[in-house]
């Protein structure tokens, strides 16, 4: 069973620190999937605009990697 990008983003957001490595890989393989279900919008709005530095030290950089692959 293949998990959706939305599901993987939700799982990543629950982890501490936030782990986006699966999403970076997916953005290379299936970039169109990020446009479904508002996933790209959520990724940017939740992670790049995050004011809480404790979520992750590298989350901003990995989020940008995902966006670059799209």
N, C-alpha and C positions, 0 to 999 in steps of 0.2 A: 504494500500500500504506500502510495506516494503522498507525503504531507504537503499541504499548500504553503505558500510563502507566508500568508497571513498567520497560519498556525505556528510556523517556525518563528515569526517575529514575536508573537504572543509568548511563546516559550522562552525566547531570549530575554524578553522584558521581565520575566519572572525570576531569572537567574541573577545572582549578585556575585561578582560584577557581571554586567550585561555581556553576554557572549554572542557576537555577531559573525563568527567565523563561518558558520553554515550559510548565512545569508550572503556573505561575500562570494562564496563559491557558487551559490545559486544565481547570483546576479551575473556571473560570467556565462553560465550555462543556459539560463532561461530568463533573460531580462524582461520579457513581456509579462511574465507572471507578477511583476511588481506593480503593474498598472491595474491589476484586478483588485477589487474589494478595498480600494483606497489605501493599499499597503504602502506605497511610496510616500503618500502624504503623511500617514501615521509615523513612518520611519523618520522622516525629517522633522515633523512637528514635535514628536515626543522626545527624540534623542538629540537633535541638534539644538533645540530650544530649551533643553533641560538645564535648570538652574542648580540642581543638586549634584555637586561634584563627586559624591560618594557612590553614585550609580556605577561609574566606570571611568578609569583614567583615559582609556583609548577609544571610548565609544564614539566620540566625534570624528576621529580619524577613520575608523572602520565604516562609519555611516557615509563618509565622503567617498570611500573606496567603492561602496555599493553604488552610489550615485554615478561615479565615474564609469563604472561598468555598464551602466544603462545607456 
